[in-house]
Amino acid sequence: MLGLIALTAAFLFAKYQWLDPVQAADALFQSETARVKELVRPGSHTAGLSTLTEQTQQWTYWLFFKATSLHEATYAYFSGYPVNEVDRMYLSQFVARNAREIYLAMNVIQVYGIRIGFVLAATPLFLLLYVLAGVDGLTERYIRRACAGRESADLHKIGRLAKLMFFASGVTLYLCLPVAMSPFWVIAPLTLVFAVSTRVQWQFYKKYF
């Protein structure tokens, strides 16, 4: 679903924003792969990040293009391989007329896969923050219960909904927006919002189970 949203956003950018959509999509893909190489240095503890992003990139590309035979059809069209009559009609009617769009989509989907790898790599950080913020919030809840503090179901709901709304929208924008951006500037604000909202959620949980 998010992959289709990413493709839709890319086609909108190609129509209204990018002067040369093919060149812009290729530059976006090159910037993402260069960012992976920049973050992963030989012998560093982040070496697994390269493998993760490569696997997610290959998986998303397979899902959208190899599983649908678009990859083979496009390769056969540009390579001039002899094909049967049915495939020739398919190549001439679809691939030939939409070659630029298909190439753009190939680059965008690979960028989408790389960014999925970055989000998955940050998952342990979010789990750690959830545990720490949850424990801190429950401690505050225990103090509030012992001191007969004010009950606030609204703040509990606000914390829960803020975590869902900001986290989901932030991840969606990062994965689907065809703009070169560092994952740090997305993940860092999300971790702050995630930790604060988790703490508020458990701090103002009902005093008595």
C-alpha positions in Angstrom: 0.0 0.0 0.0 2.7 2.5 1.0 4.6 1.5 -2.2 1.7 2.5 -4.3 1.5 5.8 -2.4 5.2 6.3 -3.1 4.7 5.7 -6.8 1.7 8.1 -6.9 3.7 10.8 -5.1 6.6 10.3 -7.6 4.3 10.6 -10.6 2.8 13.8 -9.2 6.3 15.2 -8.7 7.2 14.1 -12.2 4.2 16.0 -13.6 4.3 19.2 -11.5 7.7 19.5 -9.9 10.6 17.8 -11.7 11.9 19.3 -15.0 13.4 15.9 -16.1 11.6 13.1 -14.2 14.0 10.4 -15.3 17.1 12.3 -14.3 15.5 13.4 -11.0 14.4 9.9 -10.1 17.9 8.5 -10.9 19.5 11.3 -8.9 17.3 10.4 -5.9 18.2 6.8 -6.1 21.9 7.6 -6.4 21.7 9.9 -3.3 20.1 7.2 -1.3 22.7 4.6 -2.2 25.5 7.1 -1.5 23.9 7.7 1.9 24.1 4.0 2.7 27.8 3.9 1.7 28.5 7.0 3.8 26.9 5.6 6.9 28.4 2.1 6.5 32.2 2.3 6.8 34.4 -0.8 6.5 34.9 -2.5 9.9 32.3 -0.4 11.6 29.4 -1.7 13.8 27.0 -0.5 11.2 28.0 -3.0 8.5 24.8 -4.9 8.9 22.9 -1.8 7.8 24.2 -2.3 4.2 22.9 -5.9 4.2 19.5 -4.9 5.6 18.9 -2.0 3.1 20.1 -4.2 0.2 17.7 -6.9 1.2 14.7 -4.6 1.5 15.6 -2.9 -1.7 15.8 -6.2 -3.6 12.6 -7.4 -2.0 10.5 -4.4 -2.9 11.9 -4.4 -6.4 11.1 -8.1 -6.8 7.5 -7.5 -5.5 6.7 -4.7 -7.9 8.7 -5.6 -11.0 10.1 -9.1 -11.1 7.0 -10.8 -9.7 4.9 -8.9 -12.3 7.3 -9.6 -15.1 7.8 -5.9 -15.8 11.5 -6.3 -15.2 11.9 -9.0 -17.8 9.7 -7.2 -20.3 11.6 -3.9 -20.0 14.9 -5.6 -20.2 13.8 -7.5 -23.3 12.5 -4.3 -24.9 15.7 -2.3 -24.4 17.9 -5.3 -25.3 16.0 -6.2 -28.4 15.6 -9.8 -27.5 13.4 -11.9 -29.8 10.1 -12.7 -28.2 6.9 -14.4 -29.3 3.9 -12.5 -30.9 2.0 -12.1 -27.6 5.0 -10.7 -25.8 5.8 -8.4 -28.7 2.3 -6.9 -28.5 2.7 -6.4 -24.8 6.1 -4.8 -25.3 5.0 -2.5 -28.0 1.7 -1.5 -26.4 2.7 -1.0 -22.8 6.5 -1.0 -22.3 7.3 1.1 -25.3 4.7 3.8 -24.5 5.6 4.0 -20.8 9.3 3.3 -20.8 10.1 6.6 -19.0 7.5 6.1 -16.4 8.6 2.5 -15.8 12.2 3.5 -15.4 11.1 6.3 -13.0 9.0 3.8 -11.0 12.0 1.3 -10.8 14.2 4.0 -9.2 11.5 5.2 -6.8 10.6 1.7 -5.6 14.3 1.0 -4.9 14.5 4.2 -2.9 11.4 3.1 -1.0 13.0 -0.2 -0.3 16.2 1.4 1.0 14.2 3.7 3.3 12.3 0.7 4.7 15.7 -0.7 5.6 16.5 2.4 7.5 13.2 2.3 9.4 13.7 -1.4 10.3 17.2 -0.6 11.5 15.7 2.0 13.9 13.2 -0.5 15.3 15.4 -1.6 18.3 15.8 2.1 19.2 12.0 2.6 19.3 11.5 -0.6 21.3 14.1 0.6 23.9 12.5 4.0 24.1 9.1 2.4 24.6 10.3 0.3 27.5 12.2 3.2 29.2 9.4 5.7 28.6 6.8 3.2 29.7 8.6 2.3 32.9 9.1 6.0 33.7 5.5 6.7 33.0 4.3 3.8 35.2 6.5 5.1 38.0 4.9 8.5 37.8 1.5 6.7 37.7 2.4 4.8 40.9 3.4 8.1 42.6 0.2 9.8 41.4 -1.9 6.9 42.7 -0.1 6.9 46.1 -0.7 10.6 46.5 -4.3 10.5 45.2 -3.4 12.6 42.2 -5.6 13.9 39.5 -7.1 11.3 37.1 -6.9 12.3 33.5 -8.2 9.9 30.9 -8.0 12.6 28.2 -4.2 13.0 28.6 -3.9 9.2 28.4 -5.8 9.2 25.1 -3.8 12.2 23.8 -0.5 10.4 24.4 -1.8 7.2 22.8 -3.2 9.0 19.7 -0.3 11.4 19.4 2.1 8.4 19.2 0.0 6.7 16.6 -0.7 9.8 14.5 2.8 11.4 14.5 4.7 8.2 14.2 2.6 6.8 11.4 2.5 10.1 9.5 6.2 10.7 9.9 7.1 7.2 8.7 4.7 7.5 5.8 6.1 10.8 4.6 9.7 9.5 4.9 8.9 6.4 2.9 6.7 7.9 0.2 8.0 11.5 -0.3 10.4 11.4 -3.4 12.8 14.0 -1.9 16.3 13.4 -0.8 16.5 13.5 3.0 18.7 12.1 5.7 17.0 9.4 7.9 18.5 11.2 10.9 16.2 14.2 10.4 13.2 11.9 10.4 14.0 9.4 13.0 15.4 11.8 15.6 12.1 13.9 15.9 10.1 10.7 15.8 12.0 9.2 18.7 11.4 12.4 20.8 7.7 12.4 20.0 7.5 8.6 20.5 9.2 8.7 23.9 7.2 11.7 25.2 3.8 10.4 24.1 4.6 6.9 25.5 5.5 8.4 28.9 2.3 10.5 28.9 0.2 7.5 27.9 1.4 5.4 30.8 1.7 8.2 33.3 -1.9 9.1 33.0 -3.2 5.5 32.8 -6.1 4.9 35.2 -5.0 4.8 38.8 -6.7 1.5 39.6 -6.7 -1.5 37.3 
